[in-house]
Amino acid sequence: MTHLVGGISSAGRALPEIDGRPLLIEKAVGPWLWDRDGQRYIDTALGFGATLLGHNPPEVLDALRQTQEKMLMPAYSHGLEEEAATLLSSFTEELDQVIFVNSGSEAVHLAARAARAATGRHKVVKFAAGYDGWFDGVAFGNAGTPDAAMSQPARPEKEGMLLLRYNDFTDVDRLFADHGDIAALIVEPVMANAGCIEPAPGYLQYLADSAHRHGALVILDEVLMGFRLHAGLTGHLLGIDADFATVGKAIGSGTVVAALLGKSAYMSVFERGLATRAGTYSGNPPVCAAVIATLTTLKNRDYRQLLRQGDGLRQKIIDGCRARGTALCSTGYGSVFTFWRSNVPPLDYRQAAATADKAWSLKLHFALRRRGILVMPFAFGRFYLSFSHDEAVLETLAAACIESISELSE
């Protein structure tokens, strides 16, 4: 690669070479990817969760083709934008005002801007070890960095962004005791990028209630988890009263789209001129058509079956490995989860960081890749499943995981 920096435009997508050859994907359909040599792989990254229906779902491709034949990017409003916003908001309860953007990072940035404008306050809080995009401000404290450990007495802060320990009730109280000028909390319902750490019982509601009691707003970052556990927001499924939410990935089946959702009282800051929003490509016709087709399809899909199949797969792999004397456990849910080289799943980031094994994760990536399975090579990586992963694919995936994980323990 001579001209493409690092061989790829987003560093998180880079995979290590095997036998001196980089992996270059040529085709994607359903749960499958094909490389330039014609090798077929079962995919468990799925556009980092963006292709919940599987790669290239026909109904979405049809909607894209039909729209592209009519128009790509008019400078003016078009009917598909309101239609997509109406359909999206039908899944998100009181968060019924919508602004389409082009990435989850952009949506989170816009949510923080809106919260600051609505409250007149400056500071925003995110979870230590969480990932809320790569824009300045939120781009610190990610899993694996020194700030994420929060090992110093002072709470980490960067450009008005503070860190909060996930699943730590006491740290919530300490946060609001020390800071009276918090505009909003960015809340990931599940700490996916830190290894799919699940919320402790009552924690998210306690956090949201504390925020509102102290005059701070709640931003659900659902770019990854939105529409993954049910046709709607995971935070709503877990009982959170939020003021804003950011969504992306699963709503567009791999097209370049995300959105900010909010309650009308707070989203009005944009129409009142208190906060700026722009973007040439935001809400363009093809992606709106993709959103409409994707959400219409997801509305009729059986989430219970998907989650049941995924949980069954996780347990089968764990049982198969333990039967061979290999410690293994999992965190997450049936459609997105992480395996750990341990018998006890981590409950917070400190435990996850202590359990994570970078060398083991990389070796597992190589072992599975040679068996025709593509998985993330990172210690905090995730397995995603889609509605296109049928029983035969899951059986192949389970057998390959059991063989590979057991092989690494020999």
BELKA-V805462 format. One record per pair of residues at least 6 apart in sequence whose ideal C-beta (glycine too) atoms are under 6 Angstrom apart, sorted by the first residue. I is the first residue (numbers start at 1). J is the second residue. Records with the same first field share a line. If there is no record, write none. Layout:
I: J / J
//
This chain:
1: 7
8: 14
15: 23
23: 35
24: 36
25: 33 / 35
26: 34 / 36
27: 34
28: 55 / 56
29: 55 / 56
30: 54 / 55 / 388
31: 42 / 43 / 54 / 388 / 389 / 393
32: 40
33: 41 / 43
34: 40
41: 372 / 374
42: 373 / 393 / 397
43: 374
44: 375 / 383 / 384
45: 376
46: 384 / 386
47: 254
49: 224 / 249 / 384
50: 249 / 254
51: 253 / 254
52: 250 / 386
53: 253 / 387
54: 386 / 388
57: 253
59: 293 / 297
60: 253 / 290 / 293 / 294
63: 289 / 293
64: 286 / 289 / 290
67: 285 / 286 / 289
68: 286
71: 285
73: 284
78: 285
80: 285 / 288 / 289
81: 283 / 288
84: 288 / 291 / 292
85: 98
87: 292 / 295
88: 98
89: 96 / 98
91: 231 / 232
92: 233 / 261
93: 236
94: 263
95: 245 / 261 / 262
97: 262 / 264 / 267
98: 259 / 261
99: 260 / 277
100: 259 / 282 / 283
101: 107 / 258 / 279 / 282
102: 256 / 281
103: 258
104: 133 / 223 / 248 / 258
105: 133 / 134 / 135
107: 246 / 258 / 260
108: 132 / 133 / 221 / 246
109: 135
110: 260
111: 219 / 244 / 246 / 260
112: 124
113: 275
114: 269 / 275
115: 183 / 184 / 217
116: 183
117: 269 / 274 / 275
118: 266 / 269
119: 183
121: 181 / 183
122: 160
123: 160 / 162 / 181 / 182
124: 161 / 183 / 184
125: 162 / 164 / 185
126: 132 / 138 / 186
127: 164 / 166 / 188
128: 141 / 148 / 150 / 163 / 165
129: 143 / 148 / 194 / 349
130: 188 / 191
131: 142 / 193
132: 138 / 186 / 221
137: 159 / 161
140: 147 / 158
141: 147 / 148 / 156 / 163
143: 193 / 194 / 380
147: 156
150: 165
155: 162
156: 163
164: 171 / 175
165: 171
166: 191
167: 200 / 203 / 348
172: 207 / 210
176: 214
182: 216
184: 216 / 217 / 219
185: 211 / 216 / 218
186: 219 / 221
187: 218 / 220
188: 221
189: 225 / 234 / 235 / 238
190: 198 / 225
191: 197
192: 224
194: 349 / 352 / 380
195: 338 / 352 / 380
196: 331 / 332 / 337 / 338 / 382
197: 331 / 352
204: 238 / 240
205: 239
208: 218 / 240 / 241
211: 218
217: 243
218: 242 / 243
219: 244
220: 235 / 242 / 245
221: 246
222: 233 / 245 / 247
223: 246 / 248 / 249
225: 234
226: 233 / 247
227: 250
228: 335 / 336
229: 237 / 333
230: 237 / 303
231: 298 / 299
233: 245
235: 242
243: 263 / 266
244: 262
245: 261
246: 260
247: 259
248: 258
251: 291
252: 287 / 290 / 291 / 294
253: 290 / 294
255: 287 / 290
257: 287
269: 275
270: 277
301: 387
306: 335 / 387
307: 334
310: 334 / 335 / 385
311: 334
313: 394 / 398
314: 330 / 337
316: 398
317: 398 / 401 / 402
318: 328
320: 402
321: 328 / 402 / 405 / 406
324: 406
326: 405 / 406 / 409
327: 342 / 343
329: 340 / 342 / 343 / 345
330: 337 / 339
331: 338 / 345
332: 338
335: 385
336: 382 / 384
337: 383
338: 382
340: 355
341: 357 / 360
342: 355
346: 352 / 355
356: 379
358: 379
361: 378 / 379
362: 377
363: 408
364: 404
365: 375 / 377
367: 404
368: 375 / 400 / 404
371: 400
373: 400
//
